[in-house]
């Protein structure tokens, strides 16, 4: 039975189906904002601006935005487009 499964998977790969359609999860790739901030409030302001200003500048809004803390205690913003 396993050879039949491999044959079916090979057909799907040739057909160019997406990872989700093949039953595999796509790994999330975070994009990090180029600056760290001293307070969580400052990082939160940048994150909120990224969420709300998309219509002003004409670009897509990121799908997910997150504030993270480094080991040194600084805060940063990271986001995902897809």
N, C-alpha and C positions, 0 to 999 in steps of 0.2 A: 504493500500500500504506500510506502514512503516514496517509491520512485514515481508513482502517479502524482503525489503531492508536489514533488520537485518539478515535474513536467508542467503542472498547472502554474506554479510560481514563475517558471521561466516564461510562459506565455504572457502572464501579467506584466512581467518586467519589460518584455518586448513591446507590449501595448502602451507602455508609458503611463501606467496608472500611478496616482499619488500614493505616498506612504500610508495615508489614512485609509485608502481604499484597499490596501493590501493587509490591513489589520495591524500595522505598525504605528507606534506613536511617534510624532515628530518632536524632536528635541527643541526646547525653547532657547532661543539665542538672545541674550540680553545685550543691549547697547548702553554703555555707560556715558553719562554726561561728563564733560571734560573738566569739571571743577568739583572740589570738596568744600563743604561749608562747616562753620563752627557750631551752628545750632540746627536743630531739627526744623525749627520754624523757617529758616532761610531755605533749606532744601524743600520744604513743603510749599513755599511760595513759588519756587521754580517749577515744581511738579504741577501745581495748579495752573500756572501760566501755560505750560505745555498742553494741558487738557483744554483750556478755554480759549487760547489765542489762535487756534488753527484756522478759524474762519477769517481772521484779519489778514494773515499772511498767505493764505491759499494753499496750505499743505494739509496732508491727511493727519488726523490725530492718532497718536500711538494707541494700540489696542490695550495695553496695560502699562501703568507707570507705578514705580515702587521707590520708596525711600529706604536706604540701607545705612548701616553704621559700620565704620571701619574699626579695626582693633585699637586704633589710636583715639577713638572717640569722635572722629569727624563724621559728617553725614554727606551722603551723595544721592544722586537720582539715577535710576536706570529704567529702561523702557523696552517694550517689544512692539514691533510693527505688525507682525503676522499673527 
